[in-house]
Amino acid sequence: MMNLVRSYPYVWVLLVLTLVFGLMSPTFFEPGNLGNILKQSSLLGFVALGMCFVLIGGGLDLSVGSVVALSSVLIAGLSATLPPIVGIHVALGAGILIGIINGVLITTFRFQPIIVTISTMAIVRGIAMAYSDSRPIFGTLPEELFLLADGTLLGLPVPAILFFLACAISVFFLHYTALGRQIYQVGGNEEAARLAGINVARVKIVTYAISGFLSSFAGLMLVARMQSGEAVRTGVGWELDAIAAAAIGGVSLMGGIGTVSGTLCGALMIGMMANAFNLLGINPYWQRIVIGIVLAVAVASYSSNSVRQLFKRFRFT
């Protein structure tokens, strides 16, 4: 039992939180509420999954929230005059392009990831606001698109099914393909990976491209749910939530360590927390405080592990 707790601590934390929130709110376990938790967690989950790839590869992407916003206004805006499939492809392509640009700037020009992605965060948000004139866009969207947000299959919300499918594909990619394993190697020790013949630049660019794609896909899901696109408030703060979801699930902010299952559990925890706070009438700003504390604890735990390893190294030399 203790081995299971050590191997999958995030699963046990998720179960404990579920039990606690269920005891605190009589409506928490109602099917409709559980469905809402899965829907909300899935939206953040796509962004957190992309962040998981970037963090494992030793990077950081603070532009994800802006990519969500740009994707939403592109889909809603282009669908007003063009077939919706065109807007969807343009939005997804834009997300991939933004990720590639981030990766190229970081690997080719040796810029710090935080500087590059803060810059693209501001630029992409500005483009989205200019395109939409900072107003919501209500596009002519097909009813089939709304099924992405409100549809159910086998009793599960469609967004949750798509998110679980994306997680399954990500697990296969990271653990059973050469490129996936190289992401761990680059994040763990970039110089050693380079000496081993790994194309570090290509690996990092791929992680940022995946992050951009999944963030733009989250924008698609958001349009389907809200039936509109909006650039000013959409995705604001999602960067912190995505990093927190990955960190809660055991993804190291230093790179090279992390699992998709942990990120999935982290996204569910944050979605569950937001839902429970709403049911209990707790000010949602407290959620931001809790997320900040979680990040601080995560960083402290990684730092303390590094310090312990350093002491051990000096002790035996």
C-alpha positions in Angstrom: 0.0 0.0 0.0 2.8 2.5 0.9 4.5 1.7 -2.4 1.3 2.7 -4.3 1.0 5.9 -2.3 4.6 6.8 -3.1 4.3 5.9 -6.8 0.9 7.6 -7.4 0.5 10.3 -4.7 -1.6 12.5 -7.0 -4.2 9.7 -7.4 -4.7 9.4 -3.6 -4.8 13.2 -3.2 -7.5 13.3 -5.9 -9.5 10.6 -4.1 -9.2 12.3 -0.7 -10.3 15.7 -2.2 -13.3 14.0 -3.9 -14.4 12.5 -0.6 -13.8 15.8 1.4 -15.8 17.9 -1.1 -18.5 15.3 -1.3 -18.9 15.4 2.5 -18.9 19.2 2.5 -21.5 19.6 -0.2 -24.6 17.4 -0.6 -24.9 18.2 -4.3 -21.3 17.5 -5.2 -21.9 13.9 -6.2 -25.0 14.6 -8.3 -24.4 13.4 -11.9 -25.0 16.8 -13.4 -22.4 18.4 -11.2 -19.9 15.6 -11.9 -20.4 16.2 -15.6 -19.7 19.9 -15.1 -16.5 19.1 -13.3 -15.3 16.9 -16.2 -16.2 19.5 -18.8 -14.4 22.3 -17.0 -11.4 20.1 -16.2 -11.1 19.0 -19.8 -10.8 22.6 -21.1 -7.9 23.3 -18.7 -6.7 19.7 -19.2 -5.8 20.2 -22.9 -3.7 23.3 -22.0 -2.1 21.5 -19.1 -1.3 18.5 -21.3 0.6 20.8 -23.7 2.3 22.4 -20.7 3.3 18.9 -19.5 5.2 18.3 -22.8 7.0 21.6 -22.6 7.9 21.2 -18.9 9.2 17.7 -19.3 11.4 19.0 -22.2 12.9 21.6 -19.9 11.0 24.6 -21.2 8.1 26.9 -20.2 5.2 28.3 -22.1 3.4 31.3 -20.8 1.6 32.0 -24.1 -1.0 29.3 -23.8 -3.8 31.4 -22.5 -3.4 33.9 -25.3 -3.4 31.1 -27.8 -6.7 29.9 -26.4 -8.1 33.4 -26.9 -6.8 33.8 -30.4 -8.2 30.4 -31.4 -11.6 31.3 -30.1 -12.0 34.6 -32.0 -10.5 33.1 -35.2 -13.0 30.2 -35.2 -16.0 32.5 -34.3 -15.0 35.3 -36.7 -14.1 33.2 -39.7 -17.2 31.1 -39.3 -19.3 34.2 -40.0 -18.3 34.3 -43.6 -16.6 31.0 -44.4 -17.3 27.3 -43.7 -16.6 26.6 -40.0 -14.1 23.9 -40.9 -11.9 26.7 -42.4 -11.9 28.7 -39.2 -11.1 25.5 -37.2 -8.1 24.6 -39.4 -6.8 28.2 -39.4 -7.1 28.4 -35.6 -5.3 25.0 -35.0 -2.6 26.0 -37.6 -2.1 29.3 -35.8 -1.6 27.5 -32.5 1.0 25.2 -34.1 2.7 28.1 -35.8 3.0 30.1 -32.5 4.4 27.1 -30.8 7.0 26.7 -33.6 8.0 30.3 -33.3 8.4 30.0 -29.6 10.6 26.9 -30.1 12.7 28.5 -32.8 13.4 31.7 -30.9 14.4 29.7 -27.8 16.6 27.1 -29.5 18.1 29.2 -32.4 18.7 32.5 -30.6 19.2 31.1 -27.1 16.6 33.3 -25.6 15.1 32.4 -22.2 11.8 30.6 -22.5 10.1 32.9 -19.9 11.2 36.0 -22.0 10.1 34.5 -25.3 6.7 33.2 -24.2 5.9 36.4 -22.2 6.5 38.3 -25.4 4.4 36.0 -27.5 1.7 36.0 -24.8 1.4 39.8 -25.2 1.7 39.8 -29.0 -0.9 37.0 -29.5 -3.3 38.6 -27.1 -2.9 41.9 -28.9 -3.6 40.2 -32.3 -6.7 38.6 -30.9 -8.0 41.8 -29.5 -7.2 43.7 -32.7 -9.0 41.1 -34.8 -12.1 41.1 -32.6 -12.0 44.8 -31.8 -12.0 43.7 -28.1 -15.6 42.6 -28.4 -17.2 39.2 -28.3 -17.7 37.5 -31.7 -20.9 35.5 -32.3 -20.1 33.4 -35.4 -22.5 31.3 -37.4 -21.5 28.0 -35.9 -23.0 24.7 -36.8 -25.0 22.7 -34.3 -22.6 19.8 -34.7 -19.9 22.0 -33.1 -22.0 22.5 -30.0 -21.9 18.7 -29.5 -18.2 19.1 -28.5 -19.3 21.0 -25.4 -22.8 19.6 -24.6 -22.8 16.1 -26.1 -22.5 12.9 -24.2 -21.3 9.4 -25.1 -21.7 6.4 -22.9 -22.7 8.7 -20.1 -19.6 10.8 -20.3 -19.3 14.4 -21.6 -17.7 14.5 -25.1 -15.0 17.0 -23.9 -13.9 14.6 -21.2 -13.8 11.7 -23.7 -11.7 13.8 -26.1 -9.4 14.8 -23.2 -8.9 11.2 -22.0 -8.2 10.2 -25.6 -5.6 12.9 -25.9 -4.0 11.7 -22.7 -3.9 8.1 -24.0 -2.2 9.2 -27.2 0.2 11.3 -25.2 1.2 8.4 -23.0 1.9 6.2 -26.0 3.9 9.0 -27.7 6.0 9.8 -24.6 6.8 6.3 -23.6 6.7 4.2 -26.8 8.2 6.4 -29.5 11.8 7.5 -29.9 10.9 11.2 -30.0 8.8 10.9 -26.9 11.7 9.4 -25.0 14.0 12.0 -26.3 11.8 14.7 -24.7 12.6 13.2 -21.3 16.3 13.0 -22.1 16.5 16.6 -23.3 14.6 17.8 -20.2 16.8 15.7 -17.9 20.1 16.8 -19.2 20.2 18.9 -22.4 24.0 18.7 -22.9 24.1 14.9 -22.4 21.3 14.6 -24.9 23.2 16.7 -27.4 26.4 14.6 -26.9 24.3 11.5 -27.4 23.3 12.7 -30.9 19.8 14.0 -30.2 18.6 17.0 -32.2 17.8 19.1 -29.1 16.4 22.0 -31.1 14.0 19.8 -33.0 12.8 18.1 -29.8 12.1 21.4 -28.1 10.3 22.9 -31.1 8.1 19.8 -31.2 7.1 20.3 -27.5 6.2 23.9 -28.1 4.2 23.0 -31.3 2.3 20.4 -29.3 1.5 23.0 -26.6 0.3 25.5 -29.2 -1.9 22.9 -30.9 -3.5 21.7 -27.7 -4.1 25.3 -26.5 -5.8 26.2 -29.8 -7.9 23.0 -29.5 -9.0 24.2 -26.0 -10.0 27.4 -27.7 -12.2 25.3 -30.1 -13.8 23.5 -27.2 -14.4 26.9 -25.5 -16.2 28.3 -28.6 -18.4 25.2 -28.7 -19.3 25.8 -25.1 -19.8 29.5 -25.1 -21.0 29.8 -28.7 -18.8 32.8 -29.2 -15.2 34.0 -29.2 -13.8 36.6 -26.9 -10.2 38.0 -26.6 -10.0 40.2 -23.6 -10.8 37.7 -20.7 -10.6 34.3 -22.4 -7.6 32.3 -21.2 -6.4 34.9 -18.7 -4.6 33.1 -15.9 -4.7 29.7 -17.6 -0.9 29.7 -17.7 -0.7 29.5 -14.0 -3.5 26.9 -13.8 -1.8 24.8 -16.4 1.6 24.9 -14.7 -0.1 24.2 -11.4 -2.0 21.2 -12.8 1.2 19.7 -14.1 3.1 20.4 -10.9 0.4 18.9 -8.8 0.7 15.8 -10.9 4.4 15.5 -10.3 5.8 17.2 -13.4 9.2 18.7 -12.4 9.5 22.4 -13.2 13.2 21.7 -13.8 12.5 19.3 -16.6 12.9 15.6 -17.4 10.3 14.2 -14.9 6.6 13.9 -15.2 3.6 11.8 -16.3 0.5 12.4 -18.3 -1.6 10.6 -15.7 -0.3 13.0 -13.1 -1.2 16.0 -15.2 -4.7 14.5 -15.8 -5.2 14.2 -12.0 -3.9 17.7 -11.5 -6.4 19.2 -14.0 -9.2 17.3 -12.3 -8.1 18.6 -8.9 -8.2 22.2 -10.0 -11.5 21.7 -11.8 -12.9 20.0 -8.7 -11.6 22.8 -6.5 -13.3 25.5 -8.6 -16.5 23.6 -8.6 -16.5 22.9 -4.9 -15.7 26.5 -4.0 -18.6 27.6 -6.1 -21.0 25.1 -4.4 -19.8 26.1 -0.9 -20.0 29.9 -1.7 -16.3 30.5 -1.2 -14.8 33.5 -2.9 -13.1 32.2 -6.1 -10.1 34.4 -5.4 -9.2 31.9 -2.7 -8.6 29.4 -5.5 -5.8 31.6 -6.9 -4.2 31.7 -3.4 -4.4 27.9 -3.1 -2.9 27.4 -6.6 -0.1 29.8 -5.7 0.6 27.9 -2.5 0.7 24.6 -4.5 3.2 26.0 -6.9 5.4 27.3 -4.1 5.3 23.9 -2.4 6.1 22.1 -5.7 9.1 24.4 -6.4 10.3 24.0 -2.8 10.1 20.2 -3.0 12.2 20.1 -6.2 14.7 22.6 -4.7 15.0 20.6 -1.5 15.6 17.4 -3.5 18.4 19.1 -5.4 19.9 20.4 -2.2 19.8 16.9 -0.6 21.4 15.4 -3.7 24.1 18.1 -3.6 24.8 17.3 0.1 25.0 13.6 -0.6 27.4 14.2 -3.5 29.8 16.2 -1.3 29.4 13.7 1.5 30.7 10.8 -0.6 33.5 12.7 -2.3 
